[in-house]
Amino acid sequence: MLTRAGLAPAGHRASQKGPGPLTIGAFSAVLIGSSMLKPTSKPSAASRKGQSVRALRGTVFVTRQVHFNAAHRLHNPTKSARWNAEKYGLCNNPRWHGHNYVLEVTVAGEPDPETGYLFDLGELKNLLEERIVKPCDHRNLNEEVPFLRDVIPSTENLVIAFWQELEPRIPRGRLHSIKLYETPRNYAEYRGPHPSL
């Protein structure tokens, strides 16, 4: 894969056969002539005076996806065992059950005119790792995650709890949505307490 800097990480090899696209992993770069455009040496202050960058305006949505595995039990301790068994079925198993969760977090806003980024995806990845993945991965969501204490860990409640963990920490733009896949066919999405549909 290419990074934002346009470099291939270790282990990815570039392939080139004459003029045309250069393939690195799953990405391509268009070639001009027989070599790819490379950054030149840093221009002097005098040569930069006539240069400009055109900022484009518009709302964009950037999304980062992360994965974690966790166990949980759907159980309301204020209700009877019969009520819980009827409402939750197998998901009320007192010995827990697990999921391979997929979390998608989307931030909305306008790109910074100096960088072209709305939000550096590396920073978003680090935020998700720190606030969601590390506390939840290979954990019992009912018992081991402090911000989920006394919360029934349904997918619906998890997206709201994750929003509360992430929203105050988004430095640029605004948190647009949290989407959590419990299975490839079942997911919940939360767009904040006052969503614009």
Residue pairs with C-beta under 8 A, 6 or more apart in sequence:
1 8
1 9
1 12
1 25
1 26
1 27
2 8
2 24
2 25
2 27
3 9
4 117
4 120
4 121
4 122
6 29
8 14
8 24
8 25
12 24
12 25
13 24
14 22
14 23
14 24
15 22
15 23
15 24
16 22
16 23
16 31
18 34
19 31
19 33
19 34
20 31
21 28
21 29
21 30
21 31
22 28
22 29
22 31
22 36
29 36
43 51
53 113
53 114
55 111
55 113
56 111
57 110
58 110
59 108
59 109
59 110
60 108
60 109
60 110
60 111
60 118
61 106
61 107
61 108
61 176
62 106
62 107
62 118
62 119
62 121
62 124
62 173
63 104
63 105
63 106
63 107
64 104
64 105
64 121
64 124
64 125
64 128
65 102
65 103
65 104
66 102
66 103
66 105
66 125
66 128
66 129
66 132
66 133
67 100
67 101
67 102
67 103
67 133
68 101
68 103
68 132
68 133
68 136
68 137
68 138
69 98
69 99
69 100
69 101
69 137
69 138
70 98
70 99
70 101
70 136
70 137
70 138
70 139
70 140
70 141
71 96
71 97
71 98
71 139
71 140
71 141
72 96
72 97
72 98
72 99
72 140
72 141
72 142
72 153
73 91
73 92
73 93
73 94
73 96
73 97
73 142
73 153
74 84
74 87
74 88
74 91
74 92
74 152
74 153
74 154
75 84
75 88
75 92
75 94
75 142
75 152
76 83
76 84
76 87
76 152
79 87
84 92
85 92
90 97
91 97
96 140
96 142
99 182
99 183
101 136
101 180
101 181
101 182
102 180
102 181
102 187
103 128
103 132
103 162
103 178
103 179
103 180
103 181
104 177
104 178
104 179
104 180
104 181
105 124
105 128
105 162
105 166
105 175
105 177
105 178
105 179
106 175
106 176
106 177
106 178
106 179
107 118
107 119
107 124
107 170
107 172
107 173
107 174
107 175
107 176
108 118
108 173
108 174
108 175
108 176
109 118
109 119
109 172
109 173
109 174
110 118
110 173
111 117
111 118
112 118
112 172
118 172
118 173
119 170
119 171
119 172
119 173
123 171
127 166
127 169
127 170
128 166
131 165
131 166
131 169
132 162
132 165
132 166
135 145
135 146
135 147
136 145
139 145
141 148
141 153
141 158
142 148
142 153
147 161
147 164
147 165
148 158
148 161
151 157
151 161
154 188
155 180
155 182
155 186
155 187
155 188
156 188
156 190
158 180
158 188
159 178
159 179
159 180
159 188
159 189
159 190
160 190
162 178
162 180
162 190
163 175
163 178
163 190
163 192
166 175
166 178
167 175
167 192
175 192
176 191
177 189
177 190
177 191
178 189
178 190
178 191
179 187
179 188
179 189
180 187
180 188
180 189
181 187
182 188
191 197
